[in-house]
Amino acid sequence: MHMRLLVLYHLSCAYESLRSNRSRTILTILGVTIGIASIIVIMALSAGASRIISDQVDNLGGAVAVVRPGTTDAEPQLNNLTSALAGNKTASNLTEYDLEDVVKIKGITSAAPLMIIGGDVTAGDNTPKEVSIIATTPELIDVTDLTIREGQFMDTVTSRETAVIGAQLAVDLFGTEQAAGRTFQTHGKTFTVIGILKRSNNPINYNNVDFDHAAIISLESGKLFNQNVASIQQINIRAINNEQLPSIIKQVNKKIAQNHFGEQDFTILAGSELARPASELFYAIGATLTIVAGISLLVGGIGVMNIMLVGVAERTREIGIRKALGASNSHIVWQFLLESLVMGLLGGLLGYGLGYVVAFAVARTFLTFNPVFNWEIVGMTLGIALVVGLLFGLYPAIRAARKDPIKSLRQYH
């Protein structure tokens, strides 16, 4: 009970001290607020970006897996992740035989290849840059969250010289999204547009393809551009349900390994693993930016220390009087330390609110996803704010406690 009353008394003293120097207190808290807000913006947007792929998998019921060439390192490096997100356009060791064997596995409802082809797409005088040419099969529409806005997707009836294109590519090529029936050229061949994809405004997905800027053609057409060989960069698999997916993955792994003479030169990803490369990339970028934002928080902490040292110098006589009346060194330490903790906590709360306001504003204006709110970020924010108040307030509090009461009582200014 005595300790509780003492804490309440110190808090009351801290409040009165901060209120008596209102302008100085506000400016000090502002420094912490800006630092915390910068970290919140980065953390919330990084978490939002990394959750995009997880949400895409959930929208498909979660029963989705992909097969990719090569192996995944235990700790991928940033440059490898960037390359992976950009899409692998090099030769692949996944073949049509692998695809055919995967399709035969019981429990798989659909399987579609992704063969990424380099080259330009041209219509008249328009040759847009950064266009992805994807060769695949009609099953792709079943193993992704793509939606046809106009026309139809490829099927077994449509000819090789037909294509489905993204909404933005339609605008770049023809000046309108109403592009069904128009033609474009690539690799010396002319393709007729039979379908336009619904705009997704989301270049981040587990297929590593920005479908808004993509031209989708048949696998047979794609093979013609690669000496009649299907160099498959990814095989998308959709299972009947989540329960059967682990068993199906084991069968897929066994069958493809047999085709590759026992070599484990491929990777199968499912569930949260699909989002792992992107998540690691965004968190790596976020960590780097957080270090930069931490500099502003450091400046805010130094501001807290500075204002506390000024307060100690101005209240030297008060310290002497309190010690003369029986206050111990620990009482003085807690009196000043609580002041810095209060400033740190207020700065943290204001920074938290400001950070999310800025994060949502940035997301709505420039990005295609929303920031994430979770209790981990809340706890980390308050923890950082309290640590700043503690670290930068401890030295001034100790300095105040060490003042000699006799000399302090002689101090008038």
C-alpha positions, 0 to 999 in steps of 0.5 A, spaced: 500 500 500 505 504 501 509 503 495 502 504 491 501 511 494 509 512 493 508 511 485 502 515 485 505 521 488 511 520 483 506 520 478 503 526 480 509 530 481 511 528 474 505 530 471 505 537 474 513 538 472 511 536 465 505 541 465 509 546 468 513 546 462 508 544 457 511 547 450 518 544 452 514 537 454 510 537 447 517 538 443 520 533 447 514 528 446 514 530 438 521 527 437 519 520 440 512 520 436 516 521 429 521 516 431 515 511 433 511 513 427 516 512 422 517 505 425 510 503 425 509 505 418 515 500 416 512 495 420 505 495 418 506 496 411 512 490 411 507 485 414 501 487 409 505 486 403 508 479 406 501 477 407 498 478 400 500 471 398 497 468 404 491 471 403 491 469 395 492 462 397 486 462 403 482 465 397 483 458 393 481 454 399 489 453 401 489 446 397 494 449 393 502 447 391 507 449 386 513 446 384 519 450 382 526 448 379 532 448 383 532 448 391 530 453 396 536 455 401 535 455 408 536 462 409 535 465 402 539 472 401 536 478 399 538 478 392 536 471 390 529 473 393 529 479 389 530 475 383 525 470 385 520 475 385 522 478 378 520 471 375 525 466 373 526 466 365 532 462 365 532 455 362 528 450 367 529 442 368 521 441 369 518 438 363 512 436 360 513 429 362 513 432 369 507 435 368 503 429 365 505 425 371 503 430 376 496 430 372 495 423 373 496 423 381 489 421 384 487 427 389 489 433 384 483 436 381 488 441 376 495 442 374 497 448 370 504 449 367 507 456 367 512 457 361 515 464 362 518 467 355 522 473 354 520 477 348 516 483 346 509 484 344 507 489 339 500 492 336 501 497 331 506 502 333 505 500 341 511 495 344 510 496 351 515 494 356 516 489 362 511 485 359 510 477 361 509 472 356 506 466 359 505 459 356 500 455 359 494 450 359 487 452 360 487 449 367 491 455 369 484 459 371 482 453 376 489 454 380 489 461 380 485 467 383 484 470 376 478 472 373 476 473 366 472 480 365 471 480 358 471 474 353 473 467 355 479 463 357 483 458 353 480 451 352 481 445 348 477 448 342 481 455 341 486 455 336 494 456 338 494 463 335 489 466 341 491 469 347 488 472 354 491 479 356 491 483 362 487 489 363 493 494 363 496 490 357 490 491 353 490 499 355 498 499 353 497 495 346 490 498 344 488 504 348 482 500 351 480 495 355 475 493 350 480 489 346 477 482 345 478 480 337 484 485 336 491 482 334 498 483 337 505 480 334 510 476 338 516 472 336 513 473 328 507 470 330 500 474 330 495 472 336 488 474 337 485 476 343 480 472 346 479 474 353 481 480 358 483 479 365 480 482 370 484 488 373 488 485 380 492 491 381 497 486 385 504 484 382 505 481 388 503 473 388 505 466 388 506 466 381 511 471 380 507 474 374 504 481 374 498 478 370 495 486 369 501 486 364 501 479 361 500 475 355 497 468 356 498 463 350 497 456 349 503 451 351 504 449 344 505 456 342 510 457 347 514 451 345 514 453 338 518 459 341 523 455 344 525 449 339 519 445 341 521 444 348 517 446 354 521 449 359 517 450 365 518 455 370 513 453 375 507 447 376 501 450 379 497 444 383 490 444 386 488 438 391 481 436 392 482 439 400 487 441 405 487 434 408 490 430 402 495 436 400 501 433 404 500 426 401 499 429 394 505 433 395 509 426 397 507 423 391 509 429 387 515 429 390 517 422 389 514 422 381 518 428 379 524 425 383 524 419 379 523 422 372 530 426 374 534 420 376 533 421 383 536 428 383 532 433 388 533 439 383 526 442 384 522 445 390 515 444 392 512 449 396 505 449 399 501 453 404 505 458 408 511 456 404 508 459 398 509 466 402 516 465 405 520 468 399 516 474 399 515 475 406 523 474 407 524 479 402 519 484 405 521 483 412 529 484 410 527 491 406 523 493 413 529 491 417 533 495 413 528 501 413 527 500 421 534 501 422 534 508 418 528 510 422 531 508 429 536 514 428 530 519 428 528 515 434 535 516 437 534 523 436 528 523 440 531 519 446 537 524 446 531 530 446 528 526 452 535 526 456 536 533 454 530 536 457 531 531 463 538 534 464 535 541 464 530 539 469 535 537 474 539 543 473 533 547 474 530 543 480 536 543 484 533 546 490 527 542 490 531 536 490 535 539 496 529 540 500 526 533 498 532 530 501 532 534 507 525 532 508 527 525 508 527 523 501 532 517 499 536 517 493 531 511 490 525 516 491 529 522 487 531 517 481 523 514 481 521 521 481 525 523 475 525 516 471 517 516 471 517 523 468 522 520 462 517 514 462 511 518 461 514 522 456 516 516 452 509 512 453 506 518 450 510 519 445 509 511 443 502 512 443 501 518 439 507 515 434 502 509 434 496 513 432 500 517 427 504 511 424 497 508 422 494 514 419 500 515 415 501 507 413 494 507 411 495 514 407 501 511 403 497 504 402 491 508 399 495 513 395 501 508 392 500 501 394 495 495 392 495 493 399 493 495 406 497 495 412 497 490 418 494 491 425 496 486 430 498 486 437 505 484 436 506 491 433 502 494 439 506 491 444 513 492 440 511 500 440 509 500 447 516 496 449 520 501 444 517 507 447 518 505 454 525 503 453 527 509 450 524 513 456 528 508 461 534 509 457 535 516 456 532 518 463 536 513 467 542 518 467 539 524 469 535 521 474 541 518 477 545 525 476 539 528 480 539 523 486 547 524 487 546 531 488 549 533 495 543 536 499 547 542 502 549 544 496 542 543 493 539 548 498 544 553 497 542 553 489 537 559 488 537 558 480 
